Amino acid sequence: MGHKFAEIAFTPSVREIQRELGSRNGYAAMEQGDDYNQHLGEAETSFIAARDSFYIASVSETGWPYLQHRGGPAGFVKVIDKTTLGFADYSGNRQYITTGNLRRDNRVSLFFMDYPNRTRLKLLGRVEVVYPAQTALITTLEDDDYRARIERGMIIRIEAFDWNCPQHITPRYSEAEVDHITQPLLNDIRALQAELVESSTSSPNVIGHGELELTISGIRQLTPRVRAYELRASSNQQLPPVEAGSHLAIPIVLPNGQEVTRYYSVASNPARRDIYEIAVLMEPDGNGGSIAVHQQFKLGTRLNLDSPHNQFKLHRDHRPAVLIAGGIGITPIKAMAQTLDRRGTPYQLHYAGRSRSEMAFAGRLELSLGENLKLYPSDEGKRMVVAEVLTTAPANALFYICGPARLLDAVLAAADAFGITKERLRYERFAPPHRLEDQPVRVELARTGSAIEVAANETILDALLRNNVPVPHSCMVGQCRSCATEVVSGTVDHRDSALSMDERKSQRLMCPCVSRAVGKKLRLNL
């Protein structure tokens, strides 16, 4: 006959409805070949042994079916042999409906459910009721750790079984299963709580000396290496207005106790006045700033900052914009896209990164920007073709670029090749543009008569500050002109994007945060 469950369950009426609804051909094959699914195997045995409850259905002499739930300790239903199950029927329910039904009709249907794994096993069999006087059989059904009184035992001779598909089974979990699943998470929480207690004693509670008092009110892990910090006014009042492209000067205490300043773009939507959000990329091989932020900045940390400053301003008219971001360079570009979107100004955002999982804000931007966003995750073989981005842009478009040096240099070189004027290019660097050919420079200070040696891999500004020479500064990447200094003698290799040609030639100014000497010596009016 083949599948024993089909032999019993597929009655003429069932076969008829299968034919009507088109499933008969698929099930007909079950009824062919040698008999199977009447002997329990290892899979069925282990599945039943792990269950702590099941459902049993019987039929009364009136023809009405009755379904009952039976429970006990895991494994209370015993697999006696390949065709026999048994379980102890403990005292409790006094209706005896199932027991009464079995006196007239010993056929039953059993359902064993594994809700967490969405699995069910159904069996058909005939029941023999045994009583405590039948000591040998009752003893095989007892559970040593379950001391309820046994009223009777039920021995079930299996005639057929079948496994069902997981469709429409909602996962449910017992208290013990929930405890097992959540225990690793609870362990992690305890470890983090201990780390928080330890860090609260080692990390400063208030950092900075600015007039804008902010508190870290939220922290989100955007990617494995990027963490976002939500800053609110400590007074819970509205924050000063901020424009796309603005940054905050964040004071950071390095492990050696030195307080330094790092500049992080405000990545939150500029329309919001309740929070500023910054996103910080952890750079293990950096200068220690990002590591200090990730280790020290906690919920509740107070930051006393200056108001946001903007050296990467977005145009105010309705000329179209092309936004180009690489990696963590998305932070100011995101705010620009949100501003342009709100204004109704035409724009395109091109965003490149190692992978989607490494691209901060990518998922949120896909939902909000739609076709205005193009993503280039390199692990999916998608590359941003800079020449194509530039040449397909509207003729009057302005370009905004923020990202690693290689991306910025590639865009600037391509723009120059295609005749795109510098007035249409606006960009922000992460770090001063060092070059392999950079040489050490001797900087003489005209006012004091002293001289400072600048290494090939450091900026003139860093060397001045290292030697306690006070120089006003802000962006550190040649975009704000805060550090502009008069040159007394020597030829300058100008690398900033802030000074005009008149300021460079007529006023003889340079930005020591990025620019260097063409030769080996410069004399500055300091």
Buried (B, 14 or more C-beta within 10 A) or exposed (E): EBBBBBBBBBEEEEBEEBEEEEEBEEBBEBBEEEEEBBEBEEEBBEBBEEBBBBBBBBBBEEEEEBEBEBEBEEEBBBBBEEBBBBBBBBEEEEEEEBBEBBEEBBBBBBBBBBBBEBBBBBBBBBBBBBEBEEEEBBEBBEBEEEEEEBBBBBBBEBBBBBBBEEEEBEEEEEEEEEEEEEEEEEEEEEEEEEEEEEBEEEBEEEBBEBEBBBBBBEBEEBBEBBBBBBBBBBEEEEBEEBBBBBBBBBBBBBEEEEEBBBBBBBBBBBEBBEBBBBBBBBBEEEEBBBBBBBBBBBEEBBBBBBBBBBBBEBBEEEBBBBBBBBBBBBBBBBBBBBBBBEEEBBBBBBBBBBEBEBBBBBEEBEEBBEEBBBBBBEEEEEEBEBEEBBEEBEEEBBBBBBBBBEBBEBBBEBBEEEEBEEEBBBBBBBEBBBEEEBEBBBBBBBEEEEEBEBEEEBBBBBBBBEBEBEBEBBBBBBBBBBBBBEBBEBEBBBBBBBBEEEBBEEEBBBBBBBBBBEEEEBBBEB
